Amino acid sequence: MTYPKFIKEIEDIRRDKVVSNTVKKRINEFEENFNGDNLLWFKELCYCLLTANFKAEACIKICEKEKKNDAFLNFSPAELSKFLKDNKHRFPNTRAKFIVEARKYRQNLKDIITKFENESDAREFIVKNIKGIGYKEASHFLRNTGYKNFAILDRHILRTLYENKIISEIPKHLNRTTYIKIENLMKIIAEGVKISPAELDLYLWYSKTGKVLK
């Protein structure tokens, strides 16, 4: 299926110059992140670890405050948990644990990921080796570091797909098979609009929230 009605709705959103320029700016920021160092990539990973089942805007604010003390790098598990709790994160203890465990990649995360010739293999590595990261979070991280061919299937995107009858139900659990199946539908839609899945995600997020975030 090509979903002509849904594609037309996305094309209508793209005609809004303010929105399209904001999307382009965000994509450019992700492309710039690709050229960043291992530490920048690690900080992006920490952001994506925080976003699981929590608000993206709140996570962005936490990451801004984190810069003052490099908490993701320097704080003990207890200190990091308190920092997250003080900043109203929903899961301060588990997210602090995941970030501390991920520190083993802080000096070589980009080096590891960019050695994969196949982008999907890079995502598989992240999912299998970094605790707290599933396919959504891994896709989010890769999108934020310049990769454009993954879909970030969060609740806003899934609800939009459901409401437009692209999927018959919103899955309660996204295992690998289900994730890739829905992601492939997103790729079909992106191809129909002649944009990347990364751009499509931002437009769909805007359609649901009125915002274009990272």
Secondary structure as the mmCIF struct_conf table of DSSP 4:
data_model
#
loop_
_struct_conf.conf_type_id
_struct_conf.id
_struct_conf.beg_label_comp_id
_struct_conf.beg_label_asym_id
_struct_conf.beg_label_seq_id
_struct_conf.end_label_comp_id
_struct_conf.end_label_asym_id
_struct_conf.end_label_seq_id
HELX_RH_AL_P HELX_RH_AL_P1 PRO A 4 ARG A 14
TURN_TY1_P TURN_TY1_P1 ARG A 15 ARG A 15
HELX_RH_AL_P HELX_RH_AL_P2 LYS A 17 PHE A 34
TURN_TY1_P TURN_TY1_P2 ASN A 35 ASN A 35
BEND BEND1 GLY A 36 GLY A 36
HELX_RH_AL_P HELX_RH_AL_P3 ASN A 38 THR A 51
TURN_TY1_P TURN_TY1_P3 ALA A 52 ASN A 53
BEND BEND2 PHE A 54 PHE A 54
HELX_RH_AL_P HELX_RH_AL_P4 ALA A 56 GLU A 66
TURN_TY1_P TURN_TY1_P4 LYS A 67 ASP A 70
HELX_RH_AL_P HELX_RH_AL_P5 ALA A 71 ASN A 74
HELX_RH_AL_P HELX_RH_AL_P6 PRO A 77 ASP A 86
TURN_TY1_P TURN_TY1_P5 ASN A 87 LYS A 88
BEND BEND3 ARG A 90 ARG A 90
HELX_RH_AL_P HELX_RH_AL_P7 PRO A 92 ALA A 102
HELX_RH_3T_P HELX_RH_3T_P1 ARG A 103 TYR A 105
TURN_TY1_P TURN_TY1_P6 ARG A 106 ASN A 108
HELX_RH_AL_P HELX_RH_AL_P8 LEU A 109 THR A 114
TURN_TY1_P TURN_TY1_P7 LYS A 115 LYS A 115
BEND BEND4 GLU A 117 ASN A 118
HELX_RH_AL_P HELX_RH_AL_P9 GLU A 119 ASN A 129
BEND BEND5 ILE A 130 ILE A 130
TURN_TY1_P TURN_TY1_P8 LYS A 131 GLY A 132
HELX_RH_AL_P HELX_RH_AL_P10 TYR A 135 ASN A 144
TURN_TY1_P TURN_TY1_P9 THR A 145 GLY A 146
BEND BEND6 ASN A 149 ASN A 149
HELX_RH_AL_P HELX_RH_AL_P11 ARG A 155 GLU A 163
TURN_TY1_P TURN_TY1_P10 ASN A 164 LYS A 165
BEND BEND7 ILE A 166 GLU A 169
BEND BEND8 LYS A 172 HIS A 173
HELX_RH_AL_P HELX_RH_AL_P12 ARG A 176 VAL A 193
TURN_TY1_P TURN_TY1_P11 LYS A 194 LYS A 194
BEND BEND9 ILE A 195 ILE A 195
HELX_RH_AL_P HELX_RH_AL_P13 PRO A 197 THR A 209
BEND BEND10 GLY A 210 GLY A 210
#
